[in-house]
Amino acid sequence: MTAEALITRLVQEAPELDLGVIAELRDQLDRDGTPLALAISRVVALVGERQVDPAIALPALAEACATLAASRDPSALEAARYQIDTLLPVAERPASVITAPDVALDQVRRR
């Protein structure tokens, strides 16, 4: 099966995810080795691990697989890669650190 056929199968079977289809899709994308294929592969892995919501990611992944198969335009491929990279989870920001003031309030005087 092609990458397009495999991603289409995942979309059609959602919300159920066939880990065998995911593994086959990732294998094909990794063999392709282009930046877009590798970006798709990373996000597909995260979808399989339920770290990325399939309802959000699968349509974008299907579009990117179609672009990968149909286009040789470097700017279209890069735009698709950028779109896929936006699906990657972002590390949580640490809580704001509250520090003590540099000058104690009792040392502050009005001029």
C-alpha positions, 0 to 999 in steps of 0.5 A: 500500500502507498502512504496515501492509502495507509493514511486514508485507512487510518482516517476512515477507521478513526477513532480506532487506530490500527497499530499495524497500519501505523507501523507500515506507514511509518516504515514507508515514510522513514524509507522515503527520508525526505524532511516532509516524510520524516515529519509526518512519521514523527507525528504519526508515531505520536498519534499512535501513542495518543500524545497527539489528538487523531481528530486534529492530526489525521486530516493534516497528515492526509493532506501532507501525504497527498502533497508528498506524493503529488508535488515536487515543488520545494516550497509546497513540500516545505509548507506542508512540513511546517504545517505538520511540525505545528502538530508536535506537542510543546513542552509545558512551561514551568510555573512562573517563579515568584522571587523576593524583591531586590529591596525590602519594602521598609527600605523604600522612602518617598522623595 
